[in-house]
Amino acid sequence: MKLTKKQLNFFDTFGFLAFPGLFLDDIENITSAFEDVWSRNGGGHFGQEHDGAQRSALIQFIDQDEYLSALIDDPRIDEVCASVLGDDYNYTGSDGNFYVGDTMWHSDGYRKSKYRSFKMAFYLDPVDATSGCLRVIPGSHKHGDLFANSLEEVHTARDSSNNPSDEIWGVDGNEVPAVPLEITPGDLVMFNHQIKHSSWGGGERRRMFTLNFEERYANPDLPELRERIGAEARFWIDRIYGDVIIKTATASRMVHLEQRMANDYHMPELVRKHQEANAEPSRG
């Protein structure tokens, strides 16, 4: 499913795209596989049953299941990624989640980089503006732009304020001007990692998993890539991918795995340091 020129322009300008019903025919199998992966991992974060008190996150999520791993081979995923990132793009990883309550405004890494990256998200429960759907601020992904840079304040203020949007702009987080992407299971949404996004009013077990992708790095920039890979050690994974996604990989899939696999050798030592400093792996 190659993106059209208009879709590419929209994604570049606004930072997101939605594909209603794209996986509607597959959503029952996808949901079943999602639940099975959680069951094999104890039902919640760090092998503990999800209690609804805080987000449960499981990294290398699709990597643990042959059916879910094959999603990155599906033309509905692969061709979209190639349209934006080039045919030799990198698959960077996946996370499965039971979300709880509100998620404040943030970016998944607001930084200067010449390499584009984005996230695709599957929501497995219906969500709307009042029940935890994804909200995005169009254009907020353009690092260096005056508007986008001014919005970064709401992210950095999270460490010192329980309600940073009110502190900065005088409105609660759910009143910040934004586009709510209301979802029916089977829809797919994709958004630039740098875009400001949030969710509000959600319940205690909102099921969602993501697939993440980036442009392939040029050889002189591999130190930056290794730094990005090293950040994943906070999840206590000592390889960047899970076993199943590698063992079942075709030659075409391996194109999207090989560069990160060749540059994750420093992760075991980083994981050791995180385990010494923290009681559990990161939740996000």
TILUM-551404 format. One line per 3 residues: their letters; for each residue x negated, y, z of C-alpha. Coordinates in steps of 0.2 Angstrom, whole numbers. Layout:
BEGIN
A	X/Y/Z  ...
This chain:
BEGIN
MKL	0/0/0  -11/14/-6  -6/31/0
TKK	-1/44/-12  -10/61/-15  5/69/-5
QLN	3/57/9  -16/60/10  -13/79/10
FFD	0/77/24  -11/67/34  -26/78/32
TFG	-16/94/36  -5/88/50  -15/73/57
FLA	-1/60/57  10/49/46  25/38/50
FPG	31/22/40  49/18/45  53/-1/44
LFL	36/-5/36  34/-21/47  53/-24/51
DDI	52/-41/43  38/-46/54  42/-38/71
ENI	49/-54/79  33/-63/76  22/-48/81
TSA	31/-46/97  30/-65/101  11/-64/98
FED	10/-49/109  18/-57/123  8/-73/121
VWS	-9/-63/122  -3/-55/138  3/-72/145
RNG	-14/-79/142  -22/-65/151  -12/-66/167
GGH	2/-54/162  -6/-37/166  -22/-27/169
FGQ	-37/-37/174  -28/-53/175  -15/-46/187
EHD	4/-47/183  10/-30/177  19/-21/192
GAQ	26/-6/183  16/6/195  3/11/182
RSA	-3/7/164  -9/-10/160  -22/-11/146
LIQ	-30/-25/137  -45/-22/125  -49/-33/111
FID	-31/-36/110  -27/-42/92  -45/-50/92
QDE	-38/-64/103  -25/-70/92  -26/-77/74
YLS	-9/-70/68  -12/-53/75  -30/-52/69
ALI	-24/-55/51  -14/-39/52  -30/-30/47
DDP	-31/-40/31  -13/-36/27  -11/-24/12
RID	0/-13/22  -14/-9/34  -30/-12/23
EVC	-25/-2/8  -19/13/19  -36/12/28
ASV	-46/11/12  -35/26/5  -41/37/19
LGD	-58/30/24  -65/21/9  -66/3/5
DYN	-80/-1/17  -71/6/32  -75/0/50
YTG	-62/-9/61  -66/-1/78  -55/-11/90
SDG	-38/-14/97  -29/-12/113  -13/-19/120
NFY	-3/-9/133  12/-9/145  14/10/147
VGD	22/18/163  30/35/164  23/50/156
TMW	6/52/147  -1/70/147  -7/79/132
HSD	-24/73/126  -35/68/111  -43/51/109
GYR	-60/60/108  -60/78/103  -78/80/96
KSK	-87/86/81  -91/72/69  -92/70/50
YRS	-84/53/51  -65/52/51  -56/40/62
FKM	-38/36/66  -26/25/76  -12/14/70
AFY	2/10/83  15/-3/84  29/1/97
LDP	38/-15/102  53/-6/111  64/8/104
VDA	58/25/110  64/42/108  60/60/114
TSG	68/56/131  61/38/133  42/39/130
CLR	40/41/111  24/48/104  23/67/102
VIP	10/75/92  5/93/89  3/95/70
GSH	-14/102/65  -22/100/82  -35/87/75
KHG	-45/100/66  -60/102/77  -68/119/76
DLF	-51/127/71  -46/141/83  -29/134/86
ANS	-35/116/89  -49/122/100  -37/132/111
LEE	-26/117/114  -41/107/120  -39/117/136
VHT	-24/107/141  -35/91/140  -50/97/149
ARD	-39/104/163  -31/87/167  -45/84/179
SSN	-41/99/190  -22/100/188  -7/89/189
NPS	3/100/177  -10/108/166  2/114/152
DEI	12/124/166  -4/131/173  -10/137/155
WGV	6/141/146  20/141/159  29/126/152
DGN	30/108/157  21/95/146  38/89/138
EVP	42/107/133  26/110/123  30/113/105
AVP	27/96/96  35/83/84  43/68/93
LEI	40/52/83  55/42/87  52/23/84
TPG	62/8/81  52/-8/82  45/-12/65
DLV	40/6/62  21/10/60  14/27/65
MFN	-4/32/62  -13/48/69  -30/55/69
HQI	-40/52/85  -42/70/88  -24/75/87
KHS	-16/81/103  -3/68/108  8/63/123
SWG	24/54/129  37/59/141  51/50/150
GGE	46/33/147  50/17/157  39/5/167
RRR	35/-7/153  34/1/136  25/-11/125
MFT	13/-4/112  -3/-10/104  -15/-1/92
LNF	-28/-4/79  -42/8/77  -52/12/61
EER	-67/24/56  -77/28/41  -93/17/39
YAN	-108/26/46  -123/31/35  -140/23/42
PDL	-147/39/48  -132/41/60  -132/24/67
PEL	-138/31/84  -121/41/85  -112/24/81
RER	-121/15/95  -116/29/107  -98/27/102
IGA	-99/8/104  -107/10/121  -92/20/127
EAR	-82/4/126  -92/-4/140  -81/4/152
FWI	-68/-10/147  -81/-23/153  -83/-31/135
DRI	-100/-36/131  -97/-38/112  -87/-25/102
YGD	-75/-39/95  -66/-54/102  -70/-72/96
VII	-55/-76/86  -55/-61/75  -73/-66/70
KTA	-71/-84/69  -56/-82/57  -63/-68/47
TAS	-64/-69/28  -78/-61/18  -67/-46/15
RMV	-63/-44/33  -81/-46/38  -85/-30/28
HLE	-75/-21/41  -83/-29/56  -102/-31/51
QRM	-108/-14/55  -102/-13/73  -107/-31/76
AND	-124/-27/71  -125/-12/83  -117/-18/99
YHM	-132/-27/107  -134/-14/121  -117/-17/128
PEL	-121/-31/141  -132/-19/151  -119/-5/150
VRK	-106/-17/156  -117/-22/170  -118/-4/176
HQE	-100/-1/175  -96/-17/185  -108/-11/198
ANA	-99/6/199  -80/1/197  -68/-12/205
EPS	-60/-15/188  -61/-11/170  -54/6/163
RG	-36/7/160  -39/19/145
